[in-house]
């Protein structure tokens, strides 16, 4: 069955009592036992919930894994995965990383004895050197494309190196979703999402998803998921199911709009750099063409001057100046003070997240309206 059909059919045929096409929201926290030592498969909603189970099975099927787990946020998903590791363990992580993940690693998990190195996975020799330098390395964690500079990692090559050294490969697939990229089929062991973004798609649900490639890893995550308890509520599970049903059509529109926006920005003399892997000149374009079927709807760009930034953001009329991404509404984010504010300035700027960088999540509005808004905002920023 093709992915578009799988998405549209999530939950259909699963409610056999009434035949409900939209799978119900099971709000109950407790479930009756038929008898002593007997269970319906649902005992307490933190451990399992019927609505959440439909969602978890759907994401496992879409990613090609053994089992899925729905968490209360993307950060809760990462925290749950981090429960696989112990004091003294070391992880190698993408250099250009979402600021919230960096904050969790450096300000929280480091206090519990985990350590992290940040490398540019576009240069595999950096990964090999980091493994050599840190013999207590247990995993690599990849964002690809990265947030916000859209750097692309060759998942097959990275996973092969990790496997040769007995390491787990964990991939953040938020930007591309299983509609465009399935890391488990490329050698990854665990994939996760901030499902708040494209999978939910409507800026109305906070959620995270994890998928384990094999049952051995799944069993460990299942224990952590239940023990930590940062599980997704039945209502939010239902909202996420509803959002995912239209993922295919939304991603096509997000991508079409982003591609035209990227080409438009390339022609502007007040824009210095454009980061979009769908552009042939992007250094990760060929890799992404091999390991994914699309490029998604995220575009980052640098203005010529930091003075243009506040004027540009103030002048936007249709596009909202807001955090987050992946919804049907177009959003523009300023990473330096929003998504990456917790990364020290010297590290942030060394990576390339400077005070001239903006990140745009292309929504599904008419492209001419988006281009008109960008044009007038850029003109206002230049002429004010």
C-alpha positions as CSV (number, residue, x, y, z in Angstrom):
1,X,0.0,0.0,0.0
2,X,1.4,3.4,-1.0
3,X,2.1,6.0,1.7
4,X,-0.6,8.4,0.6
5,X,-3.2,5.7,1.2
6,X,-1.7,4.6,4.5
7,X,-2.0,8.2,5.7
8,X,-5.5,8.7,4.6
9,X,-6.6,5.4,6.1
10,X,-5.1,5.8,9.6
11,X,-7.6,4.3,12.1
12,X,-10.2,3.2,9.5
13,X,-11.6,-0.2,10.2
14,X,-10.1,-0.3,13.7
15,X,-13.4,0.5,15.6
16,X,-15.3,-2.6,15.0
17,X,-18.2,-2.1,17.5
18,X,-19.7,0.9,15.7
19,X,-17.7,1.0,12.4
20,X,-16.6,4.6,13.1
21,X,-14.5,6.0,10.3
22,X,-12.8,8.5,12.6
23,X,-11.3,6.4,15.4
24,X,-12.8,7.5,18.8
25,X,-11.1,9.4,21.6
26,X,-10.8,6.9,24.5
27,X,-10.6,9.3,27.5
28,X,-10.7,6.6,30.1
29,X,-7.6,6.2,32.3
30,X,-8.6,2.8,33.7
31,X,-10.0,-0.4,32.1
32,X,-11.9,-3.3,33.5
33,X,-10.1,-6.7,33.8
34,X,-12.2,-9.7,32.6
35,X,-10.8,-11.7,35.5
36,X,-7.8,-12.2,37.7
37,X,-4.7,-12.3,35.6
38,X,-6.7,-11.3,32.5
39,X,-6.5,-8.1,30.4
40,X,-8.0,-6.6,27.4
41,X,-4.6,-5.2,26.5
42,X,-5.5,-2.0,28.1
43,X,-5.0,-1.6,31.9
44,X,-3.9,2.0,32.6
45,X,-3.7,4.7,30.0
46,X,-0.1,5.7,30.7
47,X,0.9,2.2,29.6
48,X,-1.5,1.9,26.7
49,X,-4.5,3.8,25.3
50,X,-6.6,2.7,22.3
51,X,-6.4,6.0,20.6
52,X,-2.7,6.4,21.2
53,X,-2.1,2.8,20.0
54,X,-3.7,3.5,16.6
55,X,-1.3,6.5,16.2
56,X,1.7,4.5,17.4
57,X,1.0,1.7,15.0
58,X,0.5,4.1,12.2
59,X,3.9,5.9,12.6
60,X,5.7,2.5,13.0
61,X,4.2,1.4,9.7
62,X,5.0,4.7,7.9
63,X,8.6,4.6,9.1
64,X,9.1,0.9,8.6
65,X,9.9,0.1,12.2
66,X,8.9,-2.5,14.8
67,X,7.0,-0.2,17.2
68,X,6.1,3.4,17.7
69,X,5.7,5.6,20.8
70,X,3.7,8.8,21.2
71,X,5.1,11.3,23.6
72,X,3.8,14.6,25.1
73,X,6.3,16.7,23.0
74,X,9.3,16.4,20.7
75,X,11.5,17.1,23.7
76,X,9.8,14.4,25.7
77,X,10.6,12.0,22.9
78,X,14.3,12.9,23.0
79,X,14.3,12.6,26.8
80,X,12.7,9.2,26.5
81,X,15.4,8.1,24.0
82,X,18.1,9.5,26.3
83,X,16.9,7.0,29.0
84,X,18.7,4.3,26.9
85,X,22.0,5.7,28.1
86,X,23.8,5.7,31.5
87,X,26.2,7.9,33.4
88,X,29.5,8.2,31.6
89,X,28.1,7.6,28.2
90,X,28.9,9.9,25.3
91,X,26.9,10.8,22.2
92,X,28.0,12.4,19.0
93,X,25.5,15.0,17.7
94,X,24.9,17.2,14.6
95,X,26.9,20.4,14.8
96,X,24.0,22.6,13.6
97,X,21.3,21.5,16.1
98,X,17.9,22.8,17.3
99,X,18.5,25.0,20.3
100,X,16.0,23.1,22.5
101,X,17.9,19.9,22.0
102,X,21.2,21.6,22.8
103,X,19.7,23.1,26.0
104,X,18.5,19.6,27.1
105,X,21.9,18.1,26.5
106,X,24.1,20.8,27.9
107,X,22.0,22.2,30.8
108,X,20.1,19.1,31.9
109,X,21.5,15.7,30.8
110,X,25.2,16.8,31.3
111,X,24.3,17.0,35.1
112,X,23.4,13.4,35.0
113,X,26.7,12.3,33.6
114,X,26.0,12.2,29.8
115,X,28.4,14.1,27.5
116,X,28.1,15.2,24.0
117,X,30.4,16.2,21.0
118,X,29.1,18.2,18.1
119,X,30.5,17.4,14.6
120,X,29.7,18.2,11.0
121,X,28.4,14.9,9.7
122,X,29.0,16.1,6.2
123,X,32.6,15.3,6.9
124,X,32.6,11.6,8.0
125,X,36.3,11.9,9.2
126,X,35.0,14.2,12.0
127,X,32.7,11.4,13.2
128,X,35.5,8.8,13.0
129,X,37.8,11.1,15.0
130,X,35.2,11.8,17.6
131,X,34.6,8.1,18.1
132,X,38.4,7.5,18.4
133,X,38.7,10.4,21.0
134,X,35.7,9.2,23.0
135,X,35.8,5.4,23.5
136,X,32.7,5.7,25.7
137,X,30.6,6.8,22.8
138,X,27.3,4.9,22.6
139,X,25.3,6.7,19.8
140,X,25.2,9.3,17.1
141,X,22.2,11.6,16.9
142,X,21.5,13.3,13.5
143,X,19.3,16.1,12.4
144,X,19.0,16.1,8.7
145,X,18.3,18.5,7.2
146,X,19.5,20.5,10.2
147,X,17.7,23.3,11.9
148,X,18.2,26.0,10.7
149,X,21.0,25.8,8.2
150,X,19.5,22.8,6.2
151,X,22.8,20.8,6.3
152,X,22.2,17.3,4.9
153,X,23.8,14.2,6.4
154,X,24.4,11.0,4.4
155,X,22.4,8.7,6.7
156,X,23.7,5.5,5.0
157,X,27.4,6.4,5.4
158,X,26.9,7.7,9.0
159,X,24.9,4.7,10.1
160,X,27.5,2.3,8.5
161,X,30.3,4.0,10.5
162,X,28.2,3.9,13.7
163,X,27.4,0.2,13.2
164,X,31.1,-0.6,12.6
165,X,31.8,0.8,16.1
166,X,28.8,-0.8,17.8
167,X,26.9,2.5,18.1
168,X,23.2,3.3,17.8
169,X,22.1,5.7,15.0
170,X,19.3,8.1,16.0
171,X,17.7,10.4,13.4
172,X,15.5,13.4,13.8
173,X,13.1,13.2,10.8
174,X,11.0,16.2,11.7
175,X,11.7,18.3,8.6
176,X,11.1,15.6,6.0
177,X,8.6,13.3,7.7
178,X,8.2,9.7,6.5
179,X,6.4,11.0,3.5
180,X,9.8,12.1,2.1
181,X,12.4,10.2,4.1
182,X,12.5,7.0,6.1
183,X,15.8,6.8,8.0
184,X,15.2,3.3,9.3
185,X,15.4,1.9,5.8
186,X,18.8,3.7,5.4
187,X,20.4,2.1,8.4
188,X,19.2,4.1,11.4
189,X,18.1,2.3,14.6
190,X,15.7,4.9,16.0
191,X,13.8,7.8,14.4
192,X,11.9,10.5,16.1
193,X,9.8,13.6,15.3
194,X,8.6,16.7,16.8
195,X,5.1,15.8,15.7
196,X,3.9,19.3,16.6
197,X,5.3,20.3,13.3
198,X,4.5,18.7,9.9
199,X,2.8,15.6,11.2
200,X,0.3,17.6,13.2
201,X,0.3,20.3,10.6
202,X,-2.1,22.8,12.1
203,X,-0.2,24.5,14.9
204,X,-2.7,23.1,17.4
205,X,-1.1,20.0,19.0
206,X,2.1,19.4,21.0
207,X,3.5,15.9,20.4
208,X,6.5,13.8,19.8
209,X,6.9,10.4,18.1
210,X,9.6,7.7,18.3
211,X,10.0,4.6,16.1
212,X,12.4,1.7,16.9
213,X,13.7,-0.4,14.0
214,X,13.7,-3.7,15.8
215,X,11.8,-5.3,18.7
216,X,14.9,-5.4,21.0
217,X,15.3,-1.6,21.0
218,X,11.5,-1.2,21.0
219,X,11.2,-3.2,24.3
220,X,13.7,-0.9,26.0
221,X,11.9,2.2,24.8
222,X,8.6,0.7,25.8
223,X,9.8,0.4,29.3
224,X,11.2,3.9,29.4
225,X,8.0,5.3,27.8
226,X,5.9,3.8,30.5
227,X,8.3,4.5,33.3
228,X,9.0,8.2,32.5
229,X,5.4,8.7,31.6
230,X,5.6,11.6,29.2
231,X,2.9,10.0,27.0
232,X,0.5,11.7,24.6
233,X,-3.0,12.3,25.7
234,X,-6.0,10.6,23.9
235,X,-7.3,13.9,22.6
236,X,-3.8,15.0,21.3
237,X,-3.4,11.5,19.8
238,X,-6.7,12.0,17.9
239,X,-5.6,15.5,16.7
240,X,-2.4,14.1,15.5
241,X,-4.1,11.2,13.6
242,X,-6.4,13.8,12.0
243,X,-3.5,15.9,10.9
244,X,-1.5,13.0,9.5
245,X,-4.4,12.0,7.2
246,X,-3.6,15.0,5.0
247,X,0.2,14.9,5.4
248,X,0.8,13.9,1.7
249,X,-1.1,16.7,0.1
250,X,0.2,19.2,2.6
251,X,3.8,18.3,2.1
252,X,3.5,18.6,-1.7
253,X,2.2,22.1,-1.3
254,X,4.7,23.1,1.4
255,X,7.5,21.9,-0.9
256,X,6.2,23.6,-4.0
257,X,5.9,26.9,-2.2
258,X,9.3,26.6,-0.5
259,X,11.0,25.9,-3.9
260,X,9.5,29.0,-5.4
261,X,10.3,31.1,-2.4
262,X,13.9,29.9,-2.4
263,X,14.3,30.9,-6.1
264,X,12.7,34.2,-5.4
265,X,15.1,35.0,-2.6
266,X,18.1,34.0,-4.7
267,X,17.2,36.9,-7.1
268,X,17.1,39.5,-4.4
269,X,20.2,41.7,-4.0
270,X,19.2,42.4,-0.3
271,X,19.5,38.6,0.5
272,X,23.0,37.3,0.9
273,X,22.5,33.5,1.3
274,X,19.7,31.1,0.7
275,X,19.6,27.6,2.4
276,X,17.2,25.2,0.7
277,X,18.2,21.6,-0.2
278,X,15.9,21.6,-3.2
279,X,18.3,24.0,-4.9
280,X,20.7,22.3,-7.2
281,X,23.6,24.4,-5.8
282,X,22.9,23.3,-2.3
283,X,25.8,21.1,-1.1
284,X,23.4,18.4,0.1
285,X,21.1,18.3,-2.9
286,X,22.5,15.2,-4.5
287,X,22.6,13.3,-1.2
288,X,19.0,14.1,-0.5
289,X,18.0,13.1,-4.0
290,X,19.4,9.7,-3.2
291,X,18.0,9.1,0.3
292,X,14.8,11.0,0.2
293,X,11.9,11.7,-2.3
294,X,11.5,15.4,-1.5
295,X,12.9,18.5,0.2
296,X,10.1,19.7,2.4
297,X,9.0,23.3,3.1
298,X,11.8,24.9,5.2
299,X,13.9,27.8,3.8
300,X,16.5,29.8,5.7
301,X,18.2,32.9,4.4
302,X,20.6,35.7,5.5
303,X,19.9,39.3,4.9
304,X,22.7,41.6,4.0
305,X,22.5,43.6,7.3
306,X,21.4,42.8,10.8
307,X,19.6,46.2,10.7
308,X,17.2,44.8,8.1
309,X,15.9,42.0,10.4
310,X,13.6,44.0,12.7
311,X,12.3,46.1,9.9
312,X,11.6,43.0,7.7
313,X,9.8,41.2,10.6
314,X,7.8,44.2,11.4
315,X,6.7,44.7,7.8
316,X,5.4,41.2,7.3
317,X,1.6,41.2,6.7
318,X,0.6,37.6,5.8
319,X,3.5,35.6,7.1
320,X,3.5,35.5,10.9
321,X,6.6,36.3,12.9
322,X,6.4,33.3,15.3
323,X,8.3,30.2,16.5
324,X,7.6,26.7,15.3
325,X,7.1,25.3,11.8
326,X,5.3,22.8,9.6
327,X,1.8,24.2,10.0
328,X,-0.5,25.2,7.1
329,X,0.2,28.9,8.0
330,X,3.5,30.4,6.9
331,X,5.8,31.4,9.8
332,X,9.1,33.3,10.0
333,X,11.4,32.7,12.9
334,X,14.5,34.6,14.0
335,X,16.7,31.8,15.4
336,X,19.2,34.0,17.2
337,X,16.6,35.1,19.8
338,X,14.0,32.3,19.4
339,X,14.8,28.7,18.6
340,X,18.6,29.0,19.3
341,X,18.6,31.6,22.1
342,X,20.0,29.1,24.6
343,X,23.1,28.3,22.5
344,X,26.0,30.6,23.6
345,X,26.5,33.4,21.0
346,X,30.1,32.4,20.1
347,X,29.0,28.8,19.4
348,X,25.9,29.8,17.6
349,X,27.8,32.3,15.3
350,X,30.6,29.8,14.7
351,X,28.1,27.3,13.4
352,X,26.5,30.0,11.2
353,X,23.4,31.0,13.1
354,X,24.2,34.7,13.0
355,X,22.1,37.8,13.7
356,X,21.2,38.1,10.0
357,X,19.7,34.6,9.7
358,X,15.9,34.0,9.3
359,X,14.0,30.7,9.0
360,X,10.8,30.5,7.0
361,X,8.3,27.7,7.2
362,X,6.4,27.8,3.9
363,X,2.7,27.2,4.5
364,X,0.1,26.2,2.0
365,X,-1.2,29.6,1.1
366,X,-1.2,30.8,-2.6
367,X,2.4,31.2,-3.7
368,X,1.8,34.7,-5.2
369,X,0.4,36.0,-1.9
370,X,3.5,34.7,-0.1
371,X,5.9,36.2,-2.7
372,X,4.1,39.5,-2.6
373,X,4.4,39.6,1.2
374,X,8.1,38.8,1.1
375,X,8.8,41.4,-1.6
376,X,7.0,44.2,0.3
377,X,8.7,43.3,3.6
378,X,12.2,43.1,2.0
379,X,11.5,46.4,0.3
380,X,10.4,48.0,3.5
381,X,13.5,46.7,5.3
382,X,15.7,48.1,2.7
383,X,14.1,51.5,2.3
384,X,13.1,52.4,5.8
